Protein backbone atom coordinates (compact mmCIF):
# COMPACT_ATOMS: atom_id res chain seq x y z
CA UNK A 1 0.00 0.00 0.00
CA UNK A 2 2.79 2.40 0.91
CA UNK A 3 4.67 1.55 -2.30
CA UNK A 4 1.61 2.37 -4.41
CA UNK A 5 1.31 5.81 -2.82
CA UNK A 6 4.97 6.51 -3.52
CA UNK A 7 4.50 5.51 -7.17
CA UNK A 8 1.53 7.85 -7.54
CA UNK A 9 3.48 10.74 -5.99
CA UNK A 10 6.43 9.97 -8.26
CA UNK A 11 4.18 10.04 -11.35
CA UNK A 12 2.66 13.37 -10.28
CA UNK A 13 6.13 14.78 -9.67
CA UNK A 14 7.29 13.69 -13.12
CA UNK A 15 4.23 15.26 -14.76
CA UNK A 16 4.76 18.55 -12.96
CA UNK A 17 8.46 18.53 -13.83
CA UNK A 18 7.64 17.83 -17.48
CA UNK A 19 5.07 20.64 -17.51
CA UNK A 20 7.58 23.09 -16.05
CA UNK A 21 10.11 22.21 -18.73
CA UNK A 22 7.56 22.63 -21.51
CA UNK A 23 6.50 26.02 -20.13
CA UNK A 24 10.12 27.12 -19.82
CA UNK A 25 10.87 26.15 -23.42
CA UNK A 26 7.68 27.83 -24.63
CA UNK A 27 8.50 31.07 -22.83
CA UNK A 28 12.07 30.99 -24.16
CA UNK A 29 11.02 30.52 -27.79
CA UNK A 30 8.19 33.02 -27.44
CA UNK A 31 10.63 35.65 -26.18
CA UNK A 32 12.81 35.20 -29.28
CA UNK A 33 10.04 36.71 -31.41
CA UNK A 34 9.35 39.73 -29.23
CA UNK A 35 10.53 43.17 -30.23
CA UNK A 36 11.89 45.84 -27.98
CA UNK A 37 9.65 48.58 -29.43
CA UNK A 38 6.37 48.69 -31.26
CA UNK A 39 6.46 49.47 -34.96
CA UNK A 40 5.05 52.98 -34.54
CA UNK A 41 7.60 53.95 -31.88
CA UNK A 42 10.45 52.57 -33.95
CA UNK A 43 9.29 54.46 -37.07
CA UNK A 44 8.93 57.70 -35.11
CA UNK A 45 12.41 57.36 -33.62
CA UNK A 46 14.09 56.42 -36.89
CA UNK A 47 12.53 59.27 -38.86
CA UNK A 48 13.19 61.95 -36.23
CA UNK A 49 16.55 63.71 -36.31
CA UNK A 50 16.37 65.22 -32.81
CA UNK A 51 17.11 63.15 -29.77
CA UNK A 52 14.41 64.76 -27.61
CA UNK A 53 11.73 62.31 -28.69
CA UNK A 54 14.06 59.32 -28.18
CA UNK A 55 14.96 60.53 -24.69
CA UNK A 56 11.27 60.95 -23.85
CA UNK A 57 10.45 57.41 -24.93
CA UNK A 58 13.45 56.03 -23.02
CA UNK A 59 12.39 57.90 -19.87
CA UNK A 60 8.87 56.52 -20.25
CA UNK A 61 10.21 52.98 -20.55
CA UNK A 62 12.34 53.43 -17.43
CA UNK A 63 9.38 54.86 -15.50
CA UNK A 64 7.17 51.92 -16.50
CA UNK A 65 9.94 49.45 -15.64
CA UNK A 66 10.70 50.80 -12.15
CA UNK A 67 7.22 50.50 -10.66
CA UNK A 68 6.89 46.68 -10.93
CA UNK A 69 10.36 46.25 -9.41
CA UNK A 70 9.37 48.45 -6.46
CA UNK A 71 6.17 46.45 -5.92
CA UNK A 72 8.04 43.13 -6.05
CA UNK A 73 10.65 44.45 -3.60
CA UNK A 74 7.93 45.56 -1.17
CA UNK A 75 6.17 42.18 -1.43
CA UNK A 76 9.47 40.33 -0.92
CA UNK A 77 10.31 42.43 2.14
CA UNK A 78 6.83 41.82 3.60
CA UNK A 79 7.17 38.06 3.07
CA UNK A 80 10.62 38.11 4.63
CA UNK A 81 9.34 39.98 7.69
CA UNK A 82 6.41 37.59 8.08
CA UNK A 83 8.60 34.50 7.78
CA UNK A 84 11.70 35.54 9.71
CA UNK A 85 10.59 38.59 11.67
CA UNK A 86 8.93 36.77 14.56
CA UNK A 87 11.09 36.16 17.61
CA UNK A 88 10.71 32.79 19.27
CA UNK A 89 10.30 32.84 23.05
CA UNK A 90 11.89 29.88 24.84
Secondary structure, 3 states (H helix, E strand, C coil): CHHHHHHHHHHHHHHHHHHHHHHHHHHHHHHHCCCCCCHHHHHHHHHCCCCHHHHHHHHHHHHHHHHHHHHHHHHHHHHHHHHHCCCCCC
